[in-house]
Amino acid sequence: MIDAFVALLTIEPMLFLVFGVALGIVVGAIPGLTATMLIALTLPLTFYMSSVNAVTLLIGQYVGGISGGLITAILLRMPGTPASIVTTFDGYPMSQNGLTERALALGIMASVAGGIVSWVFLAALSPSLARFALQFGPWEYFGLVMMALVMLAVLAQGTLLRGLLAAALGMAFALPGIDSSIGQQRLTFGYTTLLSGFALLPVLIGAFAISQILRDASTGSAGQVRAPRPKRRLPVYLSDFRRFGPNMLRSSVIGTWIGLLPGIGSNIAALVSYSTARQMSDTPEEFGKGHDHGVVAGETANNASIGGALIPMITMGIPGSATEAILIGALIIHNLQPGPLLFQNAPEVAYGIIAAYLVANILMLFMMWGAVRWIARVTEIPRAALFSTILVFCVVGSFAINNSWFDVYVMIAFGVIGLTLEWARIPLAPFVIGFVLSPIAEEQLRAAFMRSDGDVSEILTRPWALVFLVVALVTLVAPTLAAVYRRRRPPRPEVTRQ
């Protein structure tokens, strides 16, 4: 771990981290642009970088992108990222009441606190979980992947059916290409360009960046909004740490724990933390009217969820959200297999991720504290100019993968698919993660059958694999059973007042 910090604090990795955090904050502050979109666009640029520098840059963008969303959430009631939706509940009323600087200061302080506490869990749990995961075989990995997919589909925004449909569609689009087990073509329809399947990067860029551009073009939201800029210094006092300490610690634990669970995301972490803070408050009626504890709870949890989501990503190769799926794609592009072997085969990358996450939070504190009034000016950029520039980067990035226009066409096609899915209220996260995890699930299932000579009952002798599948089954049927119970439960008798 110490060696990772020493390597990170050299000139080149630190420059990439500083640039990543700064770019993430700026993009996160622009409504409509997200950290996921930024990382997907940056991924092609990391081809010729070292694996450590590439991961450092992307981690910096991830931290900065989630944190930057609080700026416009407080100033305009327009969350820069979905993770900052809860911040609008009390941050914007505080700004309307003349407490703009105070709301920004509390949001930044809470973001850093959540990041640091979740880093403690990340640094403490990741190596031990990786050693534990080394005991897994093909059945365990297949069960783990299926559990992640089911939980993601069930817990994603939307109905159970839409979540499962999104995951199934993502898995279906991962099928074309060469069957790795028998070496035969599969679903290529005679096109040689499909022999290697759909490349990961065009799919990610299309699903997140192109679909967003198409959505803005269809709705005509290409204007600009002028935000009120903070004018005074950001006030934070020593007494604030005593006053908000319990709230920040509780929200950090909630955010980290929810980040561990596949498919829930930082916006749900913020909402759960906000609801908990409101229930435990002596003045719950103040929440939603400009209460400082509401800002602290939401911003602490959404940043803590990043550290929680990184734990299963680097220890087991399971992405908790679409952003982690892109980070896994970055590791794969650099010939690194995410999972427990990452700590053995490339410890400089595994521990580099952990070190970069902590330093990125510290850099985010200084950057936002010193430059928040200027960062707020990004909201004045016309959306038409912004998205036209992004479109150029999308085309160049997709073409550069294989120097093929086919990848550009794939990017455009998946942009239309992403827009169609969102129009049908089918969540994108299960779709993308289904696309990423499907090859892993197929590979592990085939390996398991080869080891057991096709005997599926062997899974009953593998306790952890059985546990993962049981959790997946319970997660799948629990919402249906709960709905049936609510329908059959007799209505409460009305109480008539005398």
N, C-alpha and C positions, 0 to 999 in steps of 0.2 A: 504493500500500500504506500509506504513512504517513497519507494522508488517511482511509483506512478505520479506522486505529487512533484517530485524532483524533475521528472521528465516533462510534466505539464508546464512547469514554471520556466522552461526555457523559451527562447524568443519565438520560434516558429509556432509551436502549439498554442502559446498564449495569444499570439496575434489572431490566429483562427478563432479562438474562443471569444476574444473581445469583439471581433467582427461579427461572429454568430449571435452573440447576445444583443449587440446593438441593432443588427438587422432584424432580429426577432422582436425586439421591443417596438421598433418602428412599424413593422408589418402587423403586429398584434394590436397596435393602436388604430389601425384602419378597419372600420367595420366592413365585413364581407371577406376580408383576408384572414386566414388562420395559420397557426403554426404548422398544421398538417400540410396545407397547400404550399407553404414556403419550403418545407423540407422536401416535398416531392419535386419542386422546381430545382432545388439545389443539388439533389442527388446526382444528376448527370455530370455536374461539375467536379465531383469527387473522384471520378474514374482514375485520374492520374495523380491523385494525392496518396500519401501513405495512409494506412488504415487508421492509425492513431489520430492523425490530423483530420481525417474525414469525420470520424465519430465525434471528435471534439467540436468541430464546427456545427454538426447537427444537434448535439446536446445543447450547445449554447443557443441555437435558434429555438429549440423546444422550450427551454426555460424562459428566454426573453419573450417568445410569442405568447405564452400563457400569461405572463406578468403584464405585458403591455396592454392587454385588453381592459385593464382597470381604468386607464386614462379616459377613454371616451365613454366608458360606462358611467363614470362619475361626472364628466363634463357635459355629456350630451344625452344620457340615458340610452346610448347605443353601444352595447357591449362589443368591443373589438373582436372578441372570441366568445364562443358559447360558454366557456368556463367562467366568464365574468357576468353572466346574466344576473346572478344573485346579487352582485355588487351594485347593480342599479337600484335595488329595492331601497337601500338606505344611503348609498353614496350620492345619488342624484339629488334627493331631498336635502342632504347636507350642503351640496353645492348651491342649491336654490336658496338656502337659508344663510348664505354668505360664508360657509365653512368649507370652501373648495380646497384650500391648502391643507386644512385639517383632515379632510376625507382622503386626499391623496397621500398624506403622510402616514395615516393609519393603514391604508391599503398597501403601500410599499413595505412598511414595517411588518405587516402580517404575512405578506408574500415571502419575505426573507425568512421569517420565523418558521413558516410551514416547510420551506425548502430545507432548512437546516435540520429540523427534527426528523423529517422523512429521510434525509441523508444518513442519519444515525442508524435507522432501521435498514437502509440499503447496505451500508458498510458492514453492519453486524450480521445480517441474515444471509446475504448473498453467497459468501464462500461456503457456509455450512449447508445451505440448501443445494448448492452445486455438488458438494460431496455426497449428499443424500441422493440426488438425482442420478449420480453415476451408477447406482444399483439398478436403475430401470432398464428393462429390456423392451423388445418391440411391442408386447402387449401393453405395458405400462404407458409407453409413449402414445400408442393408438388411443388408449382410454383417456389420457390427458388431453390430447387434441380434440377428441369428441366432446369431452366435458367443457373445454373452452368454447368450442363452436356453439354448443347448446346454450350455455350460459349467456354468451354474447347475443344469440338470436332471441332468447327469451327476455333478457333484461334490457335490450336495446329499445330506443324510443319507437313506439308503435305497438301493434298487436302481436301476439305470439305467432300467428300465421304469417304476418308480413316479415317478421324477423327470421323465421325458418326459411321462408321463400328466398329472402336475400342471401342467406348463407348457402342455400342449395344452388342458386344461380351463380354465385361466386365459384363454388366447387365445379359446376358444369363448364364454366369458361376456362378452367385450368386443365380440362381433359385433352384438348387437341394437342397433337405432337406425336412423339415416339414413345410407345409403352416401354418403360425402362426395364421391365421384367422379362419380356419376350422379344423386344426389339422390333415390333411391328408398328406400322403407321396406325394412327387412331384419330378419326374425325378430322382428317386434313382435307377431304373432299377433292383430292387431286392437286391441291396447291402446295408446291414445294416450300413456299414461304411459311407455311404452317407446320413444317416438320419440327421446328423447335418450340412450337406453341406460341402463345402471346407473351411477349416480354413484360416483365414486371413493371418497369418504369413507364412505358406508354399507358399501361392500364391505370397506374396510380395518378399520373399527371392528368389523364383524361377524366378520371372519376372525380377528382377534386378541383383541379384548376380550370379545365375547359368547361365543365358543367357549371362552375360559378360564373365564368364569363358569359356563357349562354343564358344563364338565369338573369344576370344583370341586364343583358342586351334585350331580353324579352320583356322585362318589366320597365325598361327605360330609366333605371336608377343610375344615371351617369353624371349627375350633377355634383355639387360640392356643398359641404356644410361647414360653417365657421363656428369653431368652438371657443368659448371664453377661456383665455389663457390665465393661469395663476400668476399673480403679480408679486406676492410676498413669499418669504421663506416658508418652508414646510415645517410646522411646529410639532416636535416630539419631545416629551419630557421624561425624566427618569421615573416619575410616578406612573407613567403609562405601562411600564413593564410589570409593575406590581398589580395594576388595575386590570390589565388585559392578559396577564400571564396564564391564569387558569383557562381562559377561553382559547388562547392560542395553542396551548398544550393539548387540550381536548380536541380542538378542531384539527390539529396536526395528526393525531392518532386516528381520528375518523377518516381524514383524507387519505392517509397512508393505507389503512385497511381497505377502504373502498377501491383505491388504486390497484390493490392486489387482485381484485376480482375482475375477470374478463368482461368487457362490454359495458361497464357501468359509466365510467368516464368522470372527468373532473367537474363537469357541470352538476352531475348528480351528487358527487362528493360535497360540493359547495352547498347544495340545497339541503342535504341531510344535516350538515354541520350547522347551517343557519337555523333549521327547525329545532335542533337540539339546543342551541344557544337561546332561542326564544322560549322554549319550554322551561329551561333552567333559570331564566331571568326573573328578577323580582318585579320588573316592569315590562312584561311582554307586550303591552299595548303600545309601547314606544317604537317597536320594530315596524319598519315600513314608513316611518315618518322622519327618518334622518337619525337613526340610533347608531352610535359609533360601534357598538358591539356587533351589529349586523354586518358592517363592512369588514371587521376583523375576522369574523367567523367564516364568511364566504371566501375571502382572499387567502386565508391561511389554508383552508381545506383544498382549494383548487390547485395550489402549488404543491402541497404535500402529496397529492395524488400522483404527481409525476414520479417522485421517488418510489412510491408504492408500485406503480406500473412497470418501472424498470427492473424490479426484483424478479418477477417471473420471466421477463424477456431475456435477461442475461444468464439466468440460472437454468431455465428449462426450454428456452426458445419459443415461449408462448407469448404472443402479443396481447396486451390487454385492451388496446384500442387501435384505430387506424394509424395513428402516429407511430406506435411501436411496430406495427407491421412494416412501415416504411423504413424504420431503423433496422429491422431485421433484414430487409432488402439491401440496405447499405452494407451490412456485414457479409451477406452472401455475395454481393458484387465484388467484395475484396477477398473472396475465397475463405471466408471465416464462417464456421458453423455455430450459430448461437445455441447456447445450451450449456450443460455442465462441463463439456470438454473445452469450452472457451477459456476457462481458468487454467487448463493444463496446456493447451496448444498455443494460446495467445494471451498470456496473463497481462501483458502490457496493454492490451485492448480492454479486457474485462475490468481491470483495476483503473484503467484510464477513464472509462465511463464513470466509475464511482467518483474519482477525483475531479473530473470535469464538472460533474453535477454540483458539487459543493462550491467550487471556485466560480462557476457560472452564477450561482445565487448571490455570492458576494459582489461580483462585478455588476450584476443587475441592480443591486442596492445603490452603488455609487453612481451608475449611469442615470438611473431614473431620478435619484435625489438631486443630481446636479443639472439635468437637462430636461426635466419633465415639461417645463413651460415651452421649450422649443419643439419637443416631440409632439406636443398637442397640435402643432401647425400642419402635421401631415394630413389632417382632416380637410385641409383646404385644397388638396390636390384634386383636380377633376378626375372623376372615375373613368371617363372615356380614355384619357391619356394614360392612366395607370394600367387599365386592363389591356390596352393595345400593346403596351410594352411587355406585359406579362405573356401575351399571346406569342410574341416573337420568341421569347425565351422557351416557351413550351415546344414550339416547332423545332428550334435548334437543338434543344435537349433531347427530344425524342429521335430526331434524325441521327444525332451523334452516336447513339448506342451501337448501331450496326451499319451506319452510313446507308440506311435504307429508307425509302419513302413509305414502305409498308408499315413501319413503326409509327410514322406520322398519321397514316390512315387509321391505324389501331387506336391511337390517342384520340383522334376526332370521334371515332365510333364509340369509344367508351365514355367520351364526354356527353354524347347524346344519350347513351344508356344511363349514365349517372343522373342526367337531368330528368329522364323519363322515370327512373326509380323514385326520385324525390317528388316528382309530380304525383306519382301513385302512392306517396307516403310510405315508401319502402325504404328503410334506413340503409345508408351506404356502408356504415362500419361493418356489419355482418357480411355484406357482399365482398368487400375488399379482403377481410380477414379469412373468409371462406376460400377466396382465390389463393391466398398465401399459404394457408394451412392444408389445403386439399392434397397437394403432392406429398407432404410429410405424412399425413394420415394414410394415404394409399401405400407409400413405401413401407411404413411400419407394419401395416396389416399384411402385406404380402410377405414381408420377412417373418412375421409371426406364423403365418400359415406354412411357410417353408420349413421352419424349425419344428413345427408340430405335425408335419405331414397332413395338413388340412384339418386337424382336429381342433375345432373351435372350443371344445370343453376344457382345453388347457388353461383358458383364461380364468376358470374357477379355482385354479391352483395358484394364481398370482394375486395376492391380497390387495396390493395397491391398484392394480388394473381394475379389479372388481370394485374397489371403492370409487374410483373415478367414474366408472360407468353407472354405478348406482346413484351417485350425485347428479350425473347428467340426466338420468331417468326421473329422479325426484324433481329436479329443476324443470323438466319438461312437463310433467303431469300436475305439478302443484298449482299453477294458475288455473287449469281446467277444473280441478277438484274444488278450489276456492270459489270459482264462479258457480259451480253446481250447488255448493253449500249455501251461498248467498241467495240463490233462487229458491231453494227449498226451505230456507229458514222462515218460519212464520213471522209476519209483520208485527212490530211492537204495538200493543194496544194504546190507543190515544188516551191521553189523560185529560179529562174534562175539568175545567176549573169551576169551582163553586161560585 
